Amino acid sequence: MSAQNSAGIQTLLDAEREAQKIVQQAREYRTKRIRDAKSEAQKEIEEYRKQKEDEFKKYETEHSSGYKKAEEEASKESEVKIEEIKTAGKEKGPKVVEKLIHALVDVKPEPSEKIVTKA
């Protein structure tokens, strides 16, 4: 009976070792799958990020060209206005200086209305 018990115990020990091997293999497989899933997710994230960056760059180039056009038009308009101001300054500048000098040199003092009404 002790041989049977010993054989039964040995069988149980062998089964336990086999079960431990199976559990260990399952753990290793799970760990490997987790690593694989993480690397796959990281690849998907990088691809998605690259796709969105490309979309953003495309959007930026499409819309920044509108700003450049508006800036160029504003620059042209301001150049035209500056030229108009310069032309007006050249035409009317001497007359304005002459009037300023005349106003400073030809002073005609007049009494105040308050003084005139009292007398």
Phi and psi in degrees as GROMACS dihedral restraints (atoms count N, CA, C in turn):
[ dihedral_restraints ]
;  ai    aj    ak    al  type     phi  dphi    fc
    3     4     5     6     1   -69.0    20    10
    4     5     6     7     1   -30.4    20    10
    6     7     8     9     1   -68.8    20    10
    7     8     9    10     1   -38.2    20    10
    9    10    11    12     1   -67.9    20    10
   10    11    12    13     1   -42.6    20    10
   12    13    14    15     1   -63.6    20    10
   13    14    15    16     1   -41.9    20    10
   15    16    17    18     1   -64.1    20    10
   16    17    18    19     1   -42.1    20    10
   18    19    20    21     1   -66.5    20    10
   19    20    21    22     1   -39.3    20    10
   21    22    23    24     1   -65.2    20    10
   22    23    24    25     1   -43.2    20    10
   24    25    26    27     1   -64.1    20    10
   25    26    27    28     1   -43.4    20    10
   27    28    29    30     1   -61.2    20    10
   28    29    30    31     1   -39.9    20    10
   30    31    32    33     1   -64.1    20    10
   31    32    33    34     1   -42.8    20    10
   33    34    35    36     1   -63.2    20    10
   34    35    36    37     1   -42.3    20    10
   36    37    38    39     1   -63.7    20    10
   37    38    39    40     1   -41.5    20    10
   39    40    41    42     1   -63.6    20    10
   40    41    42    43     1   -41.5    20    10
   42    43    44    45     1   -64.9    20    10
   43    44    45    46     1   -39.7    20    10
   45    46    47    48     1   -64.7    20    10
   46    47    48    49     1   -42.8    20    10
   48    49    50    51     1   -61.5    20    10
   49    50    51    52     1   -43.0    20    10
   51    52    53    54     1   -63.0    20    10
   52    53    54    55     1   -41.5    20    10
   54    55    56    57     1   -64.5    20    10
   55    56    57    58     1   -40.8    20    10
   57    58    59    60     1   -63.0    20    10
   58    59    60    61     1   -40.0    20    10
   60    61    62    63     1   -61.7    20    10
   61    62    63    64     1   -44.4    20    10
   63    64    65    66     1   -63.5    20    10
   64    65    66    67     1   -43.6    20    10
   66    67    68    69     1   -63.3    20    10
   67    68    69    70     1   -42.7    20    10
   69    70    71    72     1   -62.8    20    10
   70    71    72    73     1   -43.1    20    10
   72    73    74    75     1   -62.7    20    10
   73    74    75    76     1   -39.6    20    10
   75    76    77    78     1   -64.9    20    10
   76    77    78    79     1   -41.9    20    10
   78    79    80    81     1   -62.3    20    10
   79    80    81    82     1   -45.3    20    10
   81    82    83    84     1   -62.7    20    10
   82    83    84    85     1   -40.9    20    10
   84    85    86    87     1   -64.1    20    10
   85    86    87    88     1   -43.8    20    10
   87    88    89    90     1   -61.6    20    10
   88    89    90    91     1   -44.5    20    10
   90    91    92    93     1   -61.8    20    10
   91    92    93    94     1   -42.5    20    10
   93    94    95    96     1   -63.3    20    10
   94    95    96    97     1   -43.6    20    10
   96    97    98    99     1   -64.2    20    10
   97    98    99   100     1   -37.7    20    10
   99   100   101   102     1   -64.4    20    10
  100   101   102   103     1   -45.1    20    10
  102   103   104   105     1   -60.4    20    10
  103   104   105   106     1   -45.3    20    10
  105   106   107   108     1   -61.7    20    10
  106   107   108   109     1   -42.7    20    10
  108   109   110   111     1   -64.4    20    10
  109   110   111   112     1   -40.5    20    10
  111   112   113   114     1   -63.0    20    10
  112   113   114   115     1   -44.8    20    10
  114   115   116   117     1   -66.8    20    10
  115   116   117   118     1   -38.1    20    10
  117   118   119   120     1   -64.5    20    10
  118   119   120   121     1   -42.8    20    10
  120   121   122   123     1   -63.5    20    10
  121   122   123   124     1   -40.8    20    10
  123   124   125   126     1   -63.0    20    10
  124   125   126   127     1   -41.0    20    10
  126   127   128   129     1   -62.2    20    10
  127   128   129   130     1   -44.1    20    10
  129   130   131   132     1   -63.1    20    10
  130   131   132   133     1   -40.7    20    10
  132   133   134   135     1   -61.9    20    10
  133   134   135   136     1   -45.7    20    10
  135   136   137   138     1   -63.0    20    10
  136   137   138   139     1   -42.0    20    10
  138   139   140   141     1   -63.6    20    10
  139   140   141   142     1   -43.4    20    10
  141   142   143   144     1   -63.9    20    10
  142   143   144   145     1   -43.6    20    10
  144   145   146   147     1   -61.0    20    10
  145   146   147   148     1   -45.2    20    10
  147   148   149   150     1   -62.1    20    10
  148   149   150   151     1   -42.9    20    10
  150   151   152   153     1   -60.8    20    10
  151   152   153   154     1   -45.5    20    10
  153   154   155   156     1   -68.5    20    10
  154   155   156   157     1   -36.9    20    10
  156   157   158   159     1   -64.1    20    10
  157   158   159   160     1   -41.3    20    10
  159   160   161   162     1   -63.1    20    10
  160   161   162   163     1   -42.9    20    10
  162   163   164   165     1   -61.9    20    10
  163   164   165   166     1   -41.9    20    10
  165   166   167   168     1   -64.8    20    10
  166   167   168   169     1   -43.7    20    10
  168   169   170   171     1   -62.6    20    10
  169   170   171   172     1   -41.3    20    10
  171   172   173   174     1   -62.9    20    10
  172   173   174   175     1   -46.2    20    10
  174   175   176   177     1   -60.8    20    10
  175   176   177   178     1   -42.9    20    10
  177   178   179   180     1   -64.0    20    10
  178   179   180   181     1   -44.1    20    10
  180   181   182   183     1   -67.9    20    10
  181   182   183   184     1   -36.6    20    10
  183   184   185   186     1   -65.4    20    10
  184   185   186   187     1   -41.7    20    10
  186   187   188   189     1   -89.1    20    10
  187   188   189   190     1   -24.5    20    10
  189   190   191   192     1   -72.8    20    10
  190   191   192   193     1   -26.1    20    10
  192   193   194   195     1   -65.1    20    10
  193   194   195   196     1   -32.9    20    10
  195   196   197   198     1   -64.1    20    10
  196   197   198   199     1   -39.6    20    10
  198   199   200   201     1   -66.8    20    10
  199   200   201   202     1   -39.1    20    10
  201   202   203   204     1   -64.2    20    10
  202   203   204   205     1   -41.2    20    10
  204   205   206   207     1   -63.7    20    10
  205   206   207   208     1   -44.4    20    10
  207   208   209   210     1   -63.5    20    10
  208   209   210   211     1   -38.8    20    10
  210   211   212   213     1   -65.4    20    10
  211   212   213   214     1   -42.5    20    10
  213   214   215   216     1   -63.6    20    10
  214   215   216   217     1   -42.3    20    10
  216   217   218   219     1   -64.0    20    10
  217   218   219   220     1   -43.4    20    10
  219   220   221   222     1   -63.3    20    10
  220   221   222   223     1   -38.8    20    10
  222   223   224   225     1   -63.8    20    10
  223   224   225   226     1   -43.5    20    10
  225   226   227   228     1   -63.1    20    10
  226   227   228   229     1   -44.5    20    10
  228   229   230   231     1   -62.4    20    10
  229   230   231   232     1   -41.7    20    10
  231   232   233   234     1   -67.2    20    10
  232   233   234   235     1   -35.5    20    10
  234   235   236   237     1   -63.3    20    10
  235   236   237   238     1   -41.6    20    10
  237   238   239   240     1   -62.5    20    10
  238   239   240   241     1   -45.3    20    10
  240   241   242   243     1   -63.8    20    10
  241   242   243   244     1   -40.6    20    10
  243   244   245   246     1   -61.6    20    10
  244   245   246   247     1   -42.8    20    10
  246   247   248   249     1   -63.5    20    10
  247   248   249   250     1   -40.0    20    10
  249   250   251   252     1   -62.0    20    10
  250   251   252   253     1   -43.1    20    10
  252   253   254   255     1   -64.6    20    10
  253   254   255   256     1   -42.1    20    10
  255   256   257   258     1   -62.9    20    10
  256   257   258   259     1   -42.2    20    10
  258   259   260   261     1   -63.6    20    10
  259   260   261   262     1   -45.0    20    10
  261   262   263   264     1   -63.0    20    10
  262   263   264   265     1   -38.5    20    10
  264   265   266   267     1   -64.3    20    10
  265   266   267   268     1   -40.0    20    10
  267   268   269   270     1   -68.4    20    10
  268   269   270   271     1   -38.9    20    10
  270   271   272   273     1   -73.6    20    10
  271   272   273   274     1   -45.7    20    10
  273   274   275   276     1  -102.0    20    10
  274   275   276   277     1    -7.5    20    10
  276   277   278   279     1   -58.6    20    10
  277   278   279   280     1   -50.9    20    10
  279   280   281   282     1   -60.9    20    10
  280   281   282   283     1   -37.9    20    10
  282   283   284   285     1   -64.5    20    10
  283   284   285   286     1   -40.9    20    10
  285   286   287   288     1   -65.5    20    10
  286   287   288   289     1   -43.4    20    10
  288   289   290   291     1   -62.9    20    10
  289   290   291   292     1   -43.3    20    10
  291   292   293   294     1   -61.3    20    10
  292   293   294   295     1   -42.6    20    10
  294   295   296   297     1   -65.9    20    10
  295   296   297   298     1   -38.0    20    10
  297   298   299   300     1   -64.3    20    10
  298   299   300   301     1   -44.9    20    10
  300   301   302   303     1   -64.2    20    10
  301   302   303   304     1   -43.7    20    10
  303   304   305   306     1   -60.5    20    10
  304   305   306   307     1   -41.4    20    10
  306   307   308   309     1   -66.5    20    10
  307   308   309   310     1   -32.9    20    10
  309   310   311   312     1   -80.2    20    10
  310   311   312   313     1   -34.7    20    10
  312   313   314   315     1   -86.1    20    10
  313   314   315   316     1   -46.0    20    10
  315   316   317   318     1   -91.4    20    10
  316   317   318   319     1    76.6    20    10
  318   319   320   321     1   -90.3    20    10
  319   320   321   322     1   128.4    20    10
  321   322   323   324     1  -118.8    20    10
  322   323   324   325     1    96.6    20    10
  324   325   326   327     1   -68.4    20    10
  325   326   327   328     1   136.3    20    10
  327   328   329   330     1  -129.0    20    10
  328   329   330   331     1   141.0    20    10
  330   331   332   333     1   -69.4    20    10
  331   332   333   334     1   153.4    20    10
  333   334   335   336     1   -68.0    20    10
  334   335   336   337     1   152.5    20    10
  336   337   338   339     1   -61.8    20    10
  337   338   339   340     1   -33.4    20    10
  339   340   341   342     1   -65.2    20    10
  340   341   342   343     1   -38.5    20    10
  342   343   344   345     1   -71.3    20    10
  343   344   345   346     1   -40.2    20    10
  345   346   347   348     1   -66.6    20    10
  346   347   348   349     1   -38.9    20    10
  348   349   350   351     1   -74.4    20    10
  349   350   351   352     1   -24.2    20    10
  351   352   353   354     1   -74.8    20    10
  352   353   354   355     1   -29.9    20    10
